[in-house]
Amino acid sequence: PKLVKLKLTFLVKFILTLTNQGRTFVDIGKELKITKEKARWIYERYYHEKVIEVANKIEQETEEDIWEILYDHSYISHKRWELLERKYPEFTQDLMNA
């Protein structure tokens, strides 16, 4: 399991780097020898986990119904993360590079 986690961590960082460079999931999948769907899933899963972590913190420390705001905003985890970065930078700052 430790090796699997290390490999997944590498894949996530690699996929994030390539998407930030404007590469498509098709290109990323070809380079990593995985499907574009798997590349997109790894990318979205990364943001999904971060959204849950930050939303739980916000829910505990504020009176806002953060889940309703997120569900109304988008179903895409990366878009939800961008909303959290804009609206709650004090909660997302520590996780941006984690």
N, CA, C and O of each residue as an XYZ file, in Angstrom:
392
protein
N       0.799     -1.216      0.000
C       0.000      0.000      0.000
C       0.843      1.283      0.000
O       0.440      2.286     -0.589
N       2.018      1.255      0.662
C       2.855      2.460      0.697
C       3.361      2.801     -0.708
O       3.391      3.970     -1.092
N       3.753      1.791     -1.460
C       4.234      2.008     -2.821
C       3.111      2.515     -3.719
O       3.327      3.390     -4.558
N       1.919      1.964     -3.542
C       0.761      2.395     -4.325
C       0.455      3.858     -4.037
O       0.196      4.630     -4.960
N       0.484      4.246     -2.763
C       0.220      5.631     -2.378
C       1.284      6.563     -2.958
O       0.965      7.653     -3.432
N       2.535      6.139     -2.921
C       3.620      6.935     -3.478
C       3.436      7.115     -4.986
O       3.636      8.209     -5.513
N       3.056      6.043     -5.673
C       2.835      6.108     -7.117
C       1.655      7.027     -7.440
O       1.724      7.820     -8.380
N       0.579      6.922     -6.667
C      -0.588      7.775     -6.888
C      -0.241      9.242     -6.635
O      -0.680     10.119     -7.379
N       0.542      9.512     -5.590
C       0.977     10.880     -5.300
C       1.772     11.442     -6.468
O       1.574     12.593     -6.857
N       2.669     10.639     -7.031
C       3.433     11.067     -8.195
C       2.506     11.355     -9.375
O       2.652     12.378    -10.043
N       1.554     10.457     -9.631
C       0.618     10.635    -10.745
C      -0.190     11.920    -10.588
O      -0.371     12.670    -11.548
N      -0.676     12.168     -9.369
C      -1.474     13.377     -9.121
C      -0.645     14.614     -9.418
O      -1.099     15.501    -10.142
N       0.558     14.690     -8.875
C       1.405     15.871     -9.092
C       1.746     16.035    -10.574
O       1.763     17.150    -11.093
N       2.014     14.932    -11.240
C       2.347     14.982    -12.660
C       1.151     15.471    -13.479
O       1.295     16.322    -14.357
N      -0.017     14.930    -13.187
C      -1.229     15.335    -13.909
C      -1.553     16.805    -13.644
O      -1.918     17.530    -14.569
N      -1.425     17.251    -12.398
C      -1.677     18.661    -12.081
C      -0.713     19.572    -12.820
O      -1.110     20.612    -13.345
N       0.543     19.183    -12.861
C       1.547     19.981    -13.575
C       1.194     20.097    -15.052
O       1.239     21.187    -15.622
N       0.847     18.983    -15.665
C       0.536     18.994    -17.099
C      -0.752     19.760    -17.407
O      -0.822     20.462    -18.415
N      -1.767     19.634    -16.556
C      -3.000     20.397    -16.814
C      -2.750     21.889    -16.645
O      -3.324     22.700    -17.371
N      -1.899     22.257    -15.693
C      -1.553     23.676    -15.526
C      -0.783     24.213    -16.722
O      -0.783     25.418    -16.972
N      -0.128     23.325    -17.461
C       0.584     23.706    -18.685
C      -0.336     23.701    -19.904
O       0.097     23.984    -21.021
N      -1.613     23.376    -19.676
C      -2.575     23.397    -20.768
C      -2.705     22.106    -21.537
O      -3.354     22.076    -22.583
N      -2.104     21.035    -21.048
C      -2.198     19.746    -21.725
C      -3.577     19.142    -21.523
O      -4.201     19.353    -20.483
N      -4.048     18.409    -22.488
C      -5.361     17.767    -22.412
C      -5.232     16.422    -21.701
O      -4.140     15.872    -21.558
N      -6.380     15.911    -21.263
C      -6.372     14.597    -20.625
C      -6.026     13.501    -21.626
O      -5.498     12.460    -21.235
N      -6.307     13.709    -22.890
C      -5.910     12.746    -23.928
C      -4.387     12.672    -23.981
O      -3.816     11.581    -23.976
N      -3.722     13.844    -24.033
C      -2.252     13.881    -24.061
C      -1.653     13.259    -22.803
O      -0.700     12.483    -22.870
N      -2.227     13.611    -21.662
C      -1.721     13.100    -20.392
C      -1.875     11.590    -20.336
O      -0.959     10.876    -19.927
N      -3.036     11.111    -20.748
C      -3.265      9.672    -20.755
C      -2.272      8.932    -21.634
O      -1.749      7.887    -21.248
N      -2.015      9.472    -22.803
C      -1.044      8.834    -23.711
C       0.341      8.806    -23.078
O       1.039      7.794    -23.145
N       0.735      9.912    -22.467
C       2.068      9.978    -21.866
C       2.218      9.001    -20.697
O       3.280      8.408    -20.506
N       1.153      8.841    -19.923
C       1.205      7.955    -18.752
C       0.755      6.532    -19.057
O       0.803      5.657    -18.192
N       0.315      6.309    -20.292
C      -0.203      5.002    -20.707
C      -1.416      4.587    -19.872
O      -1.536      3.444    -19.430
N      -2.317      5.566    -19.672
C      -3.607      5.319    -19.025
C      -4.667      5.976    -19.899
O      -4.339      6.751    -20.797
N      -5.919      5.674    -19.646
C      -6.974      6.287    -20.445
C      -7.163      7.742    -20.043
O      -6.781      8.150    -18.946
N      -7.758      8.523    -20.947
C      -8.051      9.922    -20.625
C      -9.048      9.993    -19.467
O      -9.006     10.927    -18.666
N      -9.939      9.010    -19.380
C     -10.910      8.971    -18.294
C     -10.220      8.759    -16.944
O     -10.593      9.381    -15.948
N      -9.227      7.892    -16.914
C      -8.488      7.642    -15.676
C      -7.693      8.889    -15.282
O      -7.630      9.236    -14.103
N      -7.093      9.555    -16.252
C      -6.348     10.790    -15.965
C      -7.285     11.850    -15.396
O      -6.950     12.515    -14.416
N      -8.447     12.007    -16.002
C      -9.440     12.976    -15.518
C      -9.934     12.575    -14.126
O     -10.115     13.439    -13.268
N     -10.153     11.280    -13.888
C     -10.631     10.804    -12.597
C      -9.623     11.126    -11.493
O     -10.007     11.593    -10.421
N      -8.344     10.881    -11.749
C      -7.297     11.178    -10.763
C      -7.277     12.675    -10.460
O      -7.164     13.079     -9.302
N      -7.386     13.488    -11.499
C      -7.402     14.950    -11.366
C      -8.601     15.409    -10.541
O      -8.444     16.187     -9.601
N      -9.778     14.939    -10.880
C     -10.989     15.336    -10.168
C     -11.004     14.806     -8.741
O     -11.481     15.490     -7.835
N     -10.494     13.610     -8.528
C     -10.450     13.031     -7.186
C      -9.585     13.871     -6.252
O      -9.919     14.063     -5.083
N      -8.476     14.365     -6.780
C      -7.584     15.234     -6.004
C      -8.357     16.456     -5.499
O      -8.305     16.779     -4.313
N      -9.073     17.132     -6.401
C      -9.824     18.319     -6.006
C     -11.029     17.964     -5.138
O     -11.385     18.724     -4.238
N     -11.650     16.837     -5.395
C     -12.786     16.391     -4.585
C     -12.387     16.264     -3.114
O     -13.102     16.732     -2.228
N     -11.245     15.631     -2.862
C     -10.767     15.453     -1.490
C     -10.474     16.794     -0.825
O     -10.787     16.986      0.350
N      -9.879     17.715     -1.564
C      -9.576     19.039     -1.017
C     -10.856     19.823     -0.722
O     -10.956     20.497      0.304
N     -11.827     19.729     -1.622
C     -13.104     20.429     -1.422
C     -13.777     19.929     -0.144
O     -14.259     20.732      0.655
N     -13.813     18.635      0.052
C     -14.448     18.078      1.248
C     -13.736     18.568      2.507
O     -14.384     18.979      3.470
N     -12.421     18.525      2.500
C     -11.655     18.946      3.670
C     -11.920     20.411      4.019
O     -12.178     20.740      5.177
N     -11.856     21.284      3.022
C     -12.069     22.715      3.266
C     -13.528     23.001      3.613
O     -13.798     23.800      4.510
N     -14.455     22.375      2.932
C     -15.873     22.612      3.210
C     -16.218     22.217      4.646
O     -16.998     22.903      5.308
N     -15.650     21.133      5.121
C     -15.894     20.729      6.508
C     -15.352     21.763      7.492
O     -15.997     22.056      8.499
N     -14.175     22.314      7.208
C     -13.615     23.369      8.066
C     -14.507     24.606      8.061
O     -14.791     25.184      9.110
N     -14.942     25.001      6.871
C     -15.794     26.189      6.747
C     -17.095     25.968      7.502
O     -17.559     26.850      8.224
N     -17.676     24.804      7.336
C     -18.937     24.478      7.998
C     -18.797     24.555      9.520
O     -19.706     25.022     10.206
N     -17.673     24.104     10.039
C     -17.444     24.123     11.479
C     -17.216     25.537     12.015
O     -17.600     25.839     13.145
N     -16.594     26.404     11.213
C     -16.168     27.707     11.716
C     -17.050     28.881     11.290
O     -16.860     29.999     11.768
N     -18.000     28.641     10.409
C     -18.870     29.730      9.959
C     -20.329     29.291     10.040
O     -20.637     28.137     10.337
N     -21.201     30.228      9.774
C     -22.645     29.939      9.778
C     -23.177     29.640      8.372
O     -24.360     29.341      8.207
N     -22.314     29.719      7.373
C     -22.763     29.545      5.990
C     -23.062     28.081      5.668
O     -22.414     27.167      6.178
N     -24.051     27.892      4.818
C     -24.367     26.557      4.318
C     -23.498     26.310      3.081
O     -23.947     26.454      1.944
N     -22.261     25.941      3.335
C     -21.270     25.822      2.266
C     -21.634     24.735      1.264
O     -21.350     24.872      0.074
N     -22.252     23.665      1.726
C     -22.594     22.575      0.800
C     -23.634     23.022     -0.220
O     -23.548     22.649     -1.390
N     -24.600     23.803      0.200
C     -25.595     24.308     -0.752
C     -24.931     25.230     -1.778
O     -25.236     25.173     -2.969
N     -24.022     26.075     -1.298
C     -23.291     26.977     -2.203
C     -22.501     26.161     -3.235
O     -22.524     26.471     -4.426
N     -21.810     25.133     -2.775
C     -21.004     24.305     -3.678
C     -21.864     23.545     -4.681
O     -21.543     23.493     -5.868
N     -22.960     22.955     -4.201
C     -23.826     22.183     -5.096
C     -24.490     23.074     -6.131
O     -24.699     22.654     -7.269
N     -24.821     24.292     -5.752
C     -25.419     25.226     -6.703
C     -24.403     25.746     -7.712
O     -24.771     26.132     -8.821
N     -23.134     25.758     -7.337
C     -22.092     26.332     -8.192
C     -21.730     25.420     -9.363
O     -21.773     25.844    -10.517
N     -21.375     24.177     -9.069
C     -20.926     23.261    -10.118
C     -20.882     21.845     -9.572
O     -20.814     21.641     -8.360
N     -20.921     20.878    -10.456
C     -20.739     19.487    -10.049
C     -19.290     19.054    -10.255
O     -18.922     17.941     -9.880
N     -18.473     19.908    -10.838
C     -17.073     19.602    -11.116
C     -16.216     20.044     -9.935
O     -16.244     21.211     -9.543
N     -15.458     19.114     -9.373
C     -14.680     19.386     -8.167
C     -13.683     20.524     -8.353
O     -13.511     21.350     -7.456
N     -13.028     20.574     -9.503
C     -12.059     21.648     -9.728
C     -12.736     23.017     -9.715
O     -12.175     23.975     -9.183
N     -13.913     23.121    -10.282
C     -14.666     24.386    -10.272
C     -15.086     24.756     -8.852
O     -15.050     25.926     -8.470
N     -15.480     23.758     -8.080
C     -15.835     24.007     -6.679
C     -14.612     24.503     -5.910
O     -14.715     25.413     -5.087
N     -13.452     23.898     -6.184
C     -12.222     24.322     -5.523
C     -11.892     25.774     -5.872
O     -11.499     26.546     -4.997
N     -12.047     26.144     -7.124
C     -11.791     27.532     -7.534
C     -12.710     28.501     -6.797
O     -12.280     29.583     -6.397
N     -13.968     28.118     -6.618
C     -14.903     28.952     -5.860
C     -14.420     29.116     -4.417
O     -14.431     30.221     -3.875
N     -14.001     28.020     -3.803
C     -13.505     28.094     -2.434
C     -12.260     28.974     -2.335
O     -12.109     29.735     -1.379
N     -11.377     28.872     -3.312
C     -10.171     29.715     -3.315
C     -10.528     31.200     -3.379
O      -9.915     32.025     -2.701
N     -11.522     31.528     -4.198
C     -11.937     32.928     -4.336
C     -12.666     33.434     -3.099
O     -12.391     34.528     -2.607
N     -13.594     32.633     -2.606
C     -14.479     33.085     -1.536
C     -13.893     32.886     -0.135
O     -14.197     33.657      0.775
N     -13.062     31.865      0.044
C     -12.514     31.531      1.356
C     -11.001     31.275      1.295
O     -10.554     30.184      1.650
N     -10.218     32.243      0.859
C      -8.770     31.991      0.731
C      -8.100     31.638      2.053
O      -7.093     30.929      2.069
N      -8.649     32.126      3.158
C      -8.048     31.820      4.462
C      -8.155     30.332      4.810
O      -7.378     29.828      5.621
N      -9.110     29.633      4.202
C      -9.265     28.199      4.446
C      -8.499     27.354      3.426
O      -8.110     26.226      3.728
N      -8.283     27.879      2.246
C      -7.649     27.086      1.188
C      -6.134     27.279      1.105
O      -5.435     26.445      0.529
N      -5.633     28.351      1.667
C      -4.221     28.695      1.508
C      -3.290     27.548      1.904
O      -2.340     27.246      1.181
N      -3.551     26.915      3.035
C      -2.674     25.848      3.525
C      -2.704     24.601      2.640
O      -1.740     23.835      2.611
N      -3.803     24.400      1.922
C      -3.942     23.181      1.117
C      -3.553     23.374     -0.345
O      -3.522     22.404     -1.102
N      -3.260     24.589     -0.751
C      -3.009     24.828     -2.178
C      -1.853     23.994     -2.710
O      -1.917     23.505     -3.838
N      -0.812     23.826     -1.930
C       0.343     23.082     -2.421
C       0.536     21.745     -1.720
O       1.571     21.095     -1.865
N      -0.461     21.353     -0.972
C      -0.334     20.071     -0.245
C      -0.623     18.894     -1.145
O      -0.563     17.748     -0.702
